[in-house]
Amino acid sequence: MPLCSGSLAPCQTPAIAKQGLKIIATFHSVPAVSSVFLGIDYGSKRVGLSHGDELGFAFPLPAATAPEAEERFSQIGREIGRLKVTQLVLGYPLSLEGEKTKRCLEVDAFAAELTKRFGLPIELVDEGLTSQAADALSGQRKPRSSQERQDQTKSGERDSRAAAVLLQDFLNSRGFSA
């Protein structure tokens, strides 16, 4: 049914007006999504990023691959603003036995900087084997040459797929699975 210009009220066509029919339209509002998550797979050169919300789906975003850390933080900040992120989910590199590793100290420092800059809550999530899971799920063939491997590494695609895997695991564990 057409809407009258400048109004949400339905227009009555001449045939309906002649019959004297009254049409009532009911609009149901969809509640806004209140939790928006940014998944982060930290690396000293590349930071994989992913996006998800309470609907239960995680999607990879372009990785922060700038040479300087300040530029990578700027990209993360742009994504936080663009997506209206409410919580960060950061991969934490525990050992297979669940123990802290040396890399955990780097991630702790990175998490502290994220908190200082953006003031959002951060959930640390075991990132064990997320890169391997991302490779298995991507369906991409293995690089045939060292140049092809380098190109894939520089783009940060694998890092962002890993961020999506860890964020999807987080969403599933919180009952947000689709």
Backbone bond lengths (Angstrom), bond angles and torsions (degrees), N, CA, C in turn:
res aa  C-N    CA-C-N  psi(-1)  N-CA   C-N-CA  omega(-1)  CA-C   N-CA-C  phi
1 M - - - 1.443 - - 1.518 108.39 -
2 P 1.323 118.66 132.63 1.453 120.57 -178.98 1.521 110.91 -71.41
3 L 1.347 114.76 149.78 1.451 120.14 175.95 1.515 108.53 -98.90
4 C 1.321 116.97 143.79 1.457 120.45 176.77 1.518 108.41 -66.32
5 S 1.308 117.55 141.53 1.458 120.31 -176.90 1.526 109.67 -60.11
6 G 1.348 113.99 137.30 1.453 120.28 179.21 1.518 113.97 72.42
7 S 1.314 118.54 13.38 1.456 120.74 -175.84 1.520 109.86 -145.30
8 L 1.314 116.31 154.40 1.462 120.28 173.94 1.521 111.04 -92.74
9 A 1.327 116.54 -0.46 1.465 120.32 -179.96 1.522 109.83 -79.56
10 P 1.329 117.26 138.81 1.456 119.06 179.09 1.534 110.60 -69.52
11 C 1.314 115.89 142.35 1.462 121.02 175.82 1.523 108.39 -80.65
12 Q 1.297 116.50 147.71 1.458 119.82 175.41 1.521 107.95 -98.48
13 T 1.304 114.34 128.76 1.465 118.45 176.55 1.526 107.71 -77.06
14 P 1.338 118.54 158.82 1.466 120.33 -179.24 1.525 112.77 -54.73
15 A 1.326 118.16 -37.98 1.475 119.92 -178.26 1.520 110.39 -64.70
16 I 1.311 117.33 -40.20 1.464 121.01 179.64 1.519 109.82 -69.20
17 A 1.342 116.91 -41.68 1.463 120.53 -179.46 1.522 110.56 -61.86
18 K 1.333 118.55 -39.13 1.466 121.86 -179.97 1.528 110.93 -63.26
19 Q 1.324 116.97 -36.58 1.455 120.06 -177.51 1.528 111.09 -82.15
20 G 1.315 117.17 -10.66 1.458 120.65 179.18 1.514 113.08 71.20
21 L 1.322 117.31 25.98 1.459 120.70 179.70 1.523 110.30 -80.27
22 K 1.292 114.63 140.91 1.451 119.77 177.80 1.535 106.71 -108.52
23 I 1.305 115.43 127.75 1.466 120.08 -178.93 1.521 108.34 -110.49
24 I 1.306 115.47 130.80 1.460 120.75 179.43 1.521 107.80 -116.00
25 A 1.317 115.92 125.93 1.465 121.14 178.15 1.521 108.62 -103.99
26 T 1.299 115.99 136.55 1.449 121.24 177.37 1.512 108.44 -114.42
27 F 1.314 115.96 128.74 1.458 121.20 178.99 1.514 108.28 -111.54
28 H 1.302 115.49 130.20 1.453 120.66 177.37 1.515 107.95 -103.95
29 S 1.309 116.27 130.34 1.459 118.22 178.71 1.523 109.15 -87.45
30 V 1.302 115.02 145.57 1.453 122.00 177.22 1.520 106.49 -99.63
31 P 1.331 117.50 125.76 1.460 118.31 -178.61 1.524 110.84 -62.99
32 A 1.317 115.57 143.88 1.461 121.01 179.25 1.529 109.11 -68.66
33 V 1.309 115.12 149.19 1.459 120.46 175.54 1.524 106.91 -72.79
34 S 1.320 116.96 126.88 1.458 119.05 -175.52 1.523 113.37 -99.25
35 S 1.305 119.02 -19.69 1.458 121.23 179.76 1.525 109.41 -117.92
36 V 1.316 115.02 122.17 1.465 121.36 177.86 1.523 106.66 -125.79
37 F 1.321 115.77 126.15 1.458 121.59 -173.24 1.522 111.38 -112.56
38 L 1.335 115.55 142.49 1.461 121.68 171.28 1.519 106.57 -113.68
39 G 1.343 116.68 114.02 1.457 121.76 176.46 1.516 109.09 -83.67
40 I 1.323 116.45 137.71 1.465 121.22 -175.79 1.518 109.87 -132.28
41 D 1.332 115.14 124.98 1.466 122.05 172.95 1.528 106.20 -109.47
42 Y 1.333 116.40 99.54 1.463 121.93 -174.15 1.519 112.69 -72.17
43 G 1.305 114.91 138.24 1.460 123.46 169.42 1.520 107.48 -145.27
44 S 1.310 117.74 151.03 1.465 119.97 -176.82 1.530 112.45 -68.31
45 K 1.339 117.57 -21.17 1.469 121.22 178.52 1.515 113.40 -110.95
46 R 1.326 117.20 -29.39 1.471 122.11 -179.16 1.522 108.46 -137.57
47 V 1.341 114.99 144.04 1.458 120.23 178.00 1.527 106.99 -122.95
48 G 1.334 115.73 112.47 1.460 120.65 177.68 1.516 109.73 -74.16
49 L 1.338 115.87 138.71 1.462 121.15 -178.18 1.520 110.67 -127.44
50 S 1.323 115.60 146.52 1.464 121.10 175.42 1.522 108.89 -146.56
51 H 1.315 115.37 163.12 1.462 122.31 -175.61 1.522 109.13 -129.42
52 G 1.311 116.21 140.76 1.459 120.93 175.78 1.517 109.44 -158.79
53 D 1.321 115.30 165.88 1.456 119.77 177.60 1.522 108.76 -145.28
54 E 1.321 115.91 -172.39 1.458 119.44 -174.86 1.522 113.60 -70.01
55 L 1.326 117.99 -3.59 1.459 119.89 173.73 1.529 110.69 -73.53
56 G 1.346 116.78 -16.13 1.453 120.75 169.93 1.513 117.13 98.19
57 F 1.325 118.88 13.96 1.465 121.03 179.41 1.519 109.92 -115.56
58 A 1.323 117.75 136.80 1.466 122.53 175.55 1.524 108.39 -113.61
59 F 1.326 115.96 135.96 1.464 122.26 -177.94 1.524 110.09 -128.69
60 P 1.331 118.30 136.52 1.463 119.38 175.93 1.529 111.18 -68.48
61 L 1.318 115.41 147.07 1.460 123.76 174.76 1.531 107.29 -116.17
62 P 1.317 118.56 168.13 1.469 118.58 174.29 1.529 109.72 -59.79
63 A 1.318 115.77 136.04 1.458 121.24 -179.76 1.526 110.44 -72.37
64 A 1.323 115.49 153.24 1.464 121.46 173.45 1.526 106.48 -84.26
65 T 1.317 116.88 106.22 1.470 121.48 -172.30 1.527 113.31 -120.41
66 A 1.317 117.61 9.48 1.466 120.28 -178.76 1.526 110.37 -59.38
67 P 1.322 116.94 149.41 1.466 119.50 -177.88 1.534 113.72 -64.54
68 E 1.311 116.86 -31.74 1.467 120.67 -177.68 1.529 111.12 -99.46
69 A 1.331 115.84 139.20 1.464 121.26 -179.90 1.527 111.53 -58.45
70 E 1.317 117.09 -37.97 1.464 120.48 -179.22 1.531 110.92 -60.14
71 E 1.316 116.86 -40.06 1.466 121.33 178.34 1.528 110.66 -67.04
72 R 1.336 116.53 -37.80 1.469 119.50 178.15 1.524 110.28 -65.46
73 F 1.340 117.51 -40.97 1.467 120.32 176.66 1.525 110.43 -63.89
74 S 1.322 117.48 -36.46 1.476 120.33 177.92 1.519 110.78 -63.19
75 Q 1.349 116.84 -42.52 1.470 119.64 178.49 1.525 110.48 -63.80
76 I 1.309 116.84 -42.23 1.465 120.41 177.86 1.531 109.51 -60.19
77 G 1.322 116.75 -43.06 1.462 121.21 178.75 1.517 112.58 -62.35
78 R 1.331 116.53 -39.39 1.474 119.93 177.80 1.521 110.70 -63.30
79 E 1.336 117.24 -42.66 1.470 120.54 178.77 1.531 111.01 -64.91
80 I 1.320 117.28 -40.09 1.468 121.12 178.44 1.527 109.66 -59.79
81 G 1.325 116.30 -45.30 1.460 120.06 179.95 1.519 112.98 -69.17
82 R 1.327 116.29 -44.65 1.468 121.18 -177.55 1.523 111.30 -62.46
83 L 1.324 116.56 -42.01 1.465 121.20 -175.63 1.531 113.11 -91.67
84 K 1.324 116.53 -6.82 1.468 121.67 -176.72 1.534 110.81 57.59
85 V 1.320 114.75 50.71 1.461 123.06 -177.18 1.523 110.29 -64.47
86 T 1.333 115.54 138.10 1.465 121.64 178.41 1.528 112.54 -110.45
87 Q 1.336 117.42 -16.29 1.466 119.98 -179.60 1.521 109.72 -153.98
88 L 1.339 115.34 144.46 1.454 121.77 176.12 1.525 109.07 -102.90
89 V 1.330 115.55 140.45 1.464 121.73 176.83 1.523 105.94 -121.77
90 L 1.321 115.68 110.16 1.463 122.36 -171.26 1.518 110.91 -110.08
91 G 1.324 115.25 127.87 1.462 120.35 177.13 1.513 110.82 -65.43
92 Y 1.330 116.39 135.97 1.465 122.40 -178.52 1.521 107.87 -120.74
93 P 1.346 116.71 120.92 1.479 120.86 -171.23 1.526 114.65 -82.39
94 L 1.319 116.66 69.76 1.462 120.60 176.03 1.526 109.72 -73.34
95 S 1.306 116.17 157.09 1.462 120.22 175.84 1.524 108.91 -72.61
96 L 1.327 116.24 170.66 1.470 120.28 178.22 1.527 111.52 -61.55
97 E 1.346 115.95 -23.13 1.468 120.47 178.14 1.525 111.57 -86.57
98 G 1.345 117.80 -0.86 1.454 121.36 179.85 1.520 114.14 85.60
99 E 1.322 116.72 12.60 1.469 121.97 -179.74 1.527 110.42 -92.51
100 K 1.337 116.20 154.47 1.461 120.68 175.62 1.530 109.75 -66.49
101 T 1.321 115.20 143.77 1.457 121.81 177.37 1.530 109.11 -110.50
102 K 1.327 116.31 173.42 1.474 120.58 177.07 1.524 110.89 -61.07
103 R 1.322 117.09 -35.24 1.471 120.85 179.76 1.521 112.04 -65.87
104 C 1.323 117.79 -22.58 1.470 120.59 177.90 1.525 110.81 -59.10
105 L 1.334 118.01 -33.48 1.461 120.68 178.39 1.527 110.76 -63.13
106 E 1.344 116.79 -41.10 1.469 121.19 176.77 1.532 110.38 -62.65
107 V 1.320 115.99 -44.76 1.463 120.57 -178.70 1.529 110.04 -66.80
108 D 1.328 117.58 -36.88 1.468 120.55 176.69 1.528 110.21 -60.43
109 A 1.339 116.69 -44.00 1.468 120.57 178.97 1.530 110.78 -65.11
110 F 1.332 116.35 -40.50 1.468 121.50 177.79 1.535 110.15 -63.00
111 A 1.330 116.71 -43.51 1.473 121.49 178.97 1.527 110.52 -62.31
112 A 1.328 116.78 -40.73 1.463 120.33 178.51 1.532 110.62 -62.55
113 E 1.332 116.69 -39.84 1.468 120.85 178.51 1.528 110.85 -68.06
114 L 1.332 117.65 -39.70 1.471 120.78 175.80 1.528 110.51 -60.02
115 T 1.317 116.87 -43.74 1.462 121.50 179.75 1.524 110.56 -62.92
116 K 1.321 115.93 -45.14 1.467 121.22 -179.69 1.528 111.11 -61.16
117 R 1.322 117.12 -42.67 1.467 121.20 -175.23 1.523 113.47 -79.37
118 F 1.326 116.95 -40.66 1.460 119.51 -169.22 1.529 114.83 -114.72
119 G 1.324 117.68 -18.36 1.454 120.99 175.73 1.515 115.53 63.12
120 L 1.325 116.99 24.20 1.466 120.90 179.29 1.521 110.29 -98.00
121 P 1.342 116.96 151.79 1.466 118.61 174.91 1.525 110.30 -65.07
122 I 1.326 115.20 144.35 1.465 121.40 -179.65 1.510 108.82 -122.34
123 E 1.312 115.61 130.10 1.465 122.63 174.28 1.524 106.97 -107.60
124 L 1.341 117.02 121.75 1.460 121.06 176.01 1.518 108.51 -87.34
125 V 1.340 115.99 130.36 1.461 121.79 -176.03 1.525 108.45 -127.85
126 D 1.318 116.61 133.81 1.462 120.75 177.28 1.524 109.36 -57.08
127 E 1.329 115.80 121.88 1.464 119.83 -177.25 1.522 112.09 -98.53
128 G 1.312 117.59 14.20 1.460 121.52 -177.47 1.518 113.41 -49.96
129 L 1.298 115.98 124.24 1.465 125.20 174.79 1.531 114.55 64.47
130 T 1.340 118.17 16.61 1.468 118.75 179.98 1.521 111.84 -68.03
131 S 1.343 117.70 -34.82 1.471 119.16 179.14 1.521 110.94 -65.94
132 Q 1.329 116.16 -39.96 1.463 119.55 177.95 1.526 110.53 -67.03
133 A 1.328 117.42 -39.75 1.468 120.75 177.78 1.521 110.13 -65.06
134 A 1.329 116.70 -38.92 1.469 120.76 178.43 1.519 110.30 -63.13
135 D 1.326 116.87 -40.14 1.469 120.53 177.74 1.524 110.55 -63.44
136 A 1.323 116.08 -44.13 1.465 120.23 -178.13 1.531 111.47 -65.39
137 L 1.327 116.80 -37.33 1.460 120.81 -178.01 1.520 113.47 -79.38
138 S 1.328 116.95 -21.81 1.468 119.22 -173.99 1.520 112.55 -70.62
139 G 1.318 116.50 -28.06 1.458 119.56 -178.56 1.521 113.23 72.85
140 Q 1.340 116.29 3.85 1.458 118.85 179.31 1.523 109.52 -79.93
141 R 1.302 114.39 147.74 1.461 118.33 177.03 1.526 109.22 -75.03
142 K 1.310 115.72 160.85 1.459 120.83 177.99 1.523 109.26 -69.35
143 P 1.344 116.98 145.83 1.466 118.83 178.36 1.525 110.97 -59.92
144 R 1.341 115.72 140.41 1.465 120.39 -177.35 1.515 112.99 -88.43
145 S 1.306 117.15 -20.49 1.462 119.89 -178.39 1.521 109.57 -135.38
146 S 1.332 114.98 164.75 1.464 118.44 178.03 1.524 110.26 -65.71
147 Q 1.325 118.32 -31.88 1.463 121.40 178.03 1.538 110.72 -65.92
148 E 1.312 116.14 -43.07 1.467 120.36 178.65 1.530 110.21 -64.00
149 R 1.326 117.12 -39.80 1.463 121.97 178.15 1.529 109.53 -63.40
150 Q 1.341 116.30 -43.01 1.466 121.10 178.72 1.529 111.59 -61.97
151 D 1.330 116.20 -43.85 1.465 120.68 -179.87 1.530 111.12 -61.32
152 Q 1.332 116.94 -43.58 1.466 120.67 179.47 1.523 110.93 -65.50
153 T 1.329 116.05 -37.47 1.454 120.60 -179.87 1.522 110.73 -68.00
154 K 1.334 117.22 -45.90 1.469 121.52 -178.34 1.519 112.36 -61.07
155 S 1.320 117.71 -35.40 1.465 120.81 -176.54 1.520 112.11 -68.87
156 G 1.324 117.41 -24.48 1.461 120.92 -178.14 1.516 113.93 78.22
157 E 1.352 117.22 8.65 1.467 120.03 -179.45 1.525 111.63 -57.18
158 R 1.322 115.89 -45.25 1.464 119.98 -178.82 1.534 110.46 -63.04
159 D 1.330 116.24 -39.27 1.468 120.18 179.73 1.530 110.99 -63.88
160 S 1.332 116.52 -41.11 1.465 119.54 179.60 1.527 111.75 -71.53
161 R 1.330 117.31 -33.91 1.472 118.90 174.27 1.523 110.01 -64.62
162 A 1.343 116.51 -39.79 1.466 120.24 177.36 1.531 110.38 -64.04
163 A 1.339 116.61 -38.83 1.469 120.15 176.95 1.526 110.60 -63.00
164 A 1.331 116.82 -37.51 1.467 120.82 178.24 1.526 110.64 -67.40
165 V 1.336 117.43 -38.82 1.473 120.57 178.38 1.526 110.23 -64.01
166 L 1.335 116.89 -46.07 1.472 118.14 -178.55 1.528 111.11 -68.05
167 L 1.333 117.43 -35.55 1.462 119.65 177.41 1.533 110.96 -68.75
168 Q 1.336 116.87 -39.57 1.472 119.39 177.94 1.523 110.58 -63.28
169 D 1.336 117.03 -40.80 1.470 120.30 175.87 1.525 110.89 -60.00
170 F 1.334 116.01 -43.06 1.468 120.86 178.29 1.529 110.63 -61.36
171 L 1.336 117.08 -48.11 1.468 120.68 -179.12 1.536 110.96 -60.85
172 N 1.335 116.08 -43.42 1.464 119.99 178.91 1.528 111.26 -62.14
173 S 1.344 116.77 -40.77 1.456 120.44 -178.31 1.519 112.32 -68.48
174 R 1.321 117.37 -21.52 1.465 122.17 179.60 1.532 112.33 -97.86
175 G 1.318 116.74 6.75 1.455 120.27 177.17 1.515 114.06 81.03
176 F 1.342 117.51 16.41 1.457 121.16 178.72 1.524 111.70 -94.26
177 S 1.316 117.84 13.32 1.462 119.44 -175.74 1.518 111.21 -64.69
178 A 1.320 113.90 143.79 1.462 120.60 -176.77 1.510 111.56 -79.27
